Amino acid sequence: MSSRRQFISLLGGAAVVWPLAARAQQAGVPLVGLLVSTQIDDRQIAAIRQGLKDAGYIEGRNVAIKYRSGDGRFDRLPAMAAELAADAPAAIIALAPAAALAAKAATATIPIVFSIGGDAVKLGLVSSLNRPGGNVTGVTFFVNTLGAKRLELLRELVPSAAHIGFLVNPANPTSESQVTDVRAAARERRVDLLVVNAGSEREIDAGFASFVQQRVNAIVIGADSLFLSRRDQVVGLAARHALPAIYNLREYVDNGGLITYGASITDAFRLAGGYAGRILKGEKPPDLPVQQTVKFELAVNLKTAKALGLTVPDKLLVAADEVIE
């Protein structure tokens, strides 16, 4: 199922959930707001529900969830966060840095649980990881420190790659640190790096045109909600231009991407759901230290490798958590 169809399926379910959420709240069932920067598929929402279930809460039975998605448009998030806050939910779960920052700006009293790739302290979400302070806590997963590993994996697949492109969204609060990390890794490996900014669907097309014009050998796709929500477009452009690409989340490989390496987003979402459940039971965000998921996923799509004329080394296949044939 494509990401677009998965999200439409989710919205179909949410159309039933939202009126139910209002009735449930009136009946005393706690309401949880869910604010996401991008589309979210069934596997990811299931992880949040599992976290809530682990804490004793089942959607439709003793908790209601109201969903709001920016669909990759960060400018939509402040209004959506304000809308959720106006409903006075028991907690708000915010996925991705932009969503978390929008939620924090919308309320200083409603508990917020984030799940983000990035440094929560540098982003201003919490005062410290052990003592978050205020009304915000959550889960972080590695985004900014994996550039070296992704470049290494990409060059194992394309040993001759000496000119590599890096696509990044400048509107992402973590973009600067991502560029710093990847630049450092490229210098260490004596790789010529071309950084291209893309903050919209049209700019993604233009970014790939730049990669082709500058004759890059392979590309790294930055960690970003826009790229994730447009992964059909991103993966399709990589295929059309025969550019080997590495991504940060397993979801890209499901859509035909060549290789992904990064933290398990579903594990992070499960932990966030669990924290929301603990808050529903009466715990407070300042008493819940920011967690960090330590689960990583390496996935390889052999069909895509074959189409690109690449041979995947055996050691990569052995190390992979998932191999799509």
Secondary structure, DSSP 4 states (H G I P E B T S, - for coil): --HHHHHHHHHHHHHHHHHHHHHHHHTT--EEEEEESS---HHHHHHHHHHHHHTT--BTTTBEEEEEE-TT-GGGHHHHHHHHHHT--SEEEEESHHHHHHHHHH-SSS-EEEEEES-TTTTTS-S-SSS--TTEEEEEE--TT-HHHHHHHHHHHSTT--EEEEEE-TTSTTHHHHHHHHHHHHHHTT-EEEEEE--SHHHHHHHHHHHHHTT-SEEEE---HHHHHTHHHHHHHHHHTT--EEESSHHHHHTT-SEEEEE-HHHHHHHHHHHHHHHHTT--GGGSPPEE---EEEEEEHHHHHHTT----HHHHHH-SEEE-
